[in-house]
Amino acid sequence: MTRIYLDYAATTPVAPEVIEAMQPYFQAVSGNPSAIYAEGQQARQAVEGARAACARVINARSDEITFVSGGTEADNMALAGVCRASAKSHPHIITTAIEHHAVLETCHFLEKQGVAVTILQVDGQGFVDPVSVEKALRPDTVLVSVILANNEIGVIQDLAAISRITRPAGVYLHTDAVQAFGRIPVDVQALGVDLLSISAHKLYGPKGIGALYIRKGTRIAPLIWGGGQERGKRSGTENVPGIIGLGKAAELAAADLTAEASRLTLLRDRLIAGVLAGVPGSRLNGHPTRRLPNNANFSFDYVEGESVCLNLDLAGIAASPGSACSSTSTSPSHVLTALGLPPHQAFGSLRLSLGRGTGKAGIDRVMAVLPEVVSRLRAMSPVARQQ
Ligand SMILES: *Cc1c(COP(=O)(O)O)cnc(C)c1O
């Protein structure tokens, strides 16, 4: 039986075109981009080509793109780098309760270093109210960080509205666009952001490479020191094949974005309608339409998401309980808890995320398997029996 992969929000297979583009940079063009001889300069040219490609896709300038090791490092650098570069002795940052751990854990670390952190709550559908950002601003606020599209529930925030508050206040705005990049249009000018994180492996590129967009003039300190690569912002010999892969993946996603987004939206809505109709005691988490074209997140009363996933796995379907990053933890998802879900629903969550390999047959297979899995698990649940 062929497997059905529905965890594209966790990672994606590398596109064949991306592998092909990367191939020469392992051997044929293997010079160090900092070297002045031909082998080095060839690698340099390729890196700068990829930088220009990434910049084009988000409507930025090439010199505003800094290559880093992935989304996690980009988020760490945005938050810690801005705080370190700030002249304020105890800078204040504002973020939300539904951020990725790469943002939230960095905030926890910074708090121990004397940074003040305000964590904004979201409404029942997962939205941050721009007015709450305005109310949280203080004279010592240096940065607001709001995730563009949430990795668990796919909800897309109105960053432009938030930037209309941060910009006049002279406060930097960062967004984690790791899930959004390549799936919905991402334009740093339209969004009004100063910093934006991306990662290649969420859009059919290789793992271990990403970028931070840093608007020209933004004061930010490096996290990694050394040979001064990336204009002193991120030292270390460039991951040349990875960078080429990221550039190619970004180009491919941009070329195909509108068509793929409408194709996936249709499949997503078919899946949502089918699951809600077919599984009693199910609910969709997050806004029904202001969400990523490839994301569906459900809660099933009185069954554990992890058990649902294990049973789907046996039926040949790969899906995630809430978020891949929390699959080893025993506490319910912080995102679903922030939506106000009681524990019995927050524990019973399932994220199905679609991608290039998803077709109608796969979606229909999930809808055929899921009702039986949930009802079997519920029959075994002592809590459900008491209801
Ligand atoms: C995957 C992800 C990250 C982390 O990116 P890595 O490249 O895996 O470090 C950060 N933020 C979001 C929203 C993500 O989905």
The ligand as a MOL file (V3000), in Angstrom:
LIG
                    3D

  0  0  0     0  0            999 V3000
M  V30 BEGIN CTAB
M  V30 COUNTS 15 15 0 0 0
M  V30 BEGIN ATOM
M  V30 1 C 9.6520 24.6110 11.1550 0
M  V30 2 C 9.4490 25.9520 11.7540 0
M  V30 3 C 10.5010 26.6460 12.3560 0
M  V30 4 C 11.8690 26.0590 12.5100 0
M  V30 5 O 12.5440 26.0030 11.2820 0
M  V30 6 P 13.8030 25.0030 11.1440 0
M  V30 7 O 14.3600 25.3250 9.7900 0
M  V30 8 O 13.2740 23.6200 11.2690 0
M  V30 9 O 14.7530 25.3740 12.2430 0
M  V30 10 C 10.2360 27.8950 12.8670 0
M  V30 11 N 9.0210 28.4420 12.7800 0
M  V30 12 C 7.9860 27.8150 12.1910 0
M  V30 13 C 6.6640 28.4780 12.1150 0
M  V30 14 C 8.1580 26.5450 11.6620 0
M  V30 15 O 7.1300 25.9180 11.1080 0
M  V30 END ATOM
M  V30 BEGIN BOND
M  V30 1 1 1 2
M  V30 2 1 2 3
M  V30 3 2 2 14
M  V30 4 1 3 4
M  V30 5 2 3 10
M  V30 6 1 4 5
M  V30 7 1 5 6
M  V30 8 2 6 7
M  V30 9 1 6 8
M  V30 10 1 6 9
M  V30 11 1 10 11
M  V30 12 2 11 12
M  V30 13 1 12 13
M  V30 14 1 12 14
M  V30 15 1 14 15
M  V30 END BOND
M  V30 END CTAB
M  END
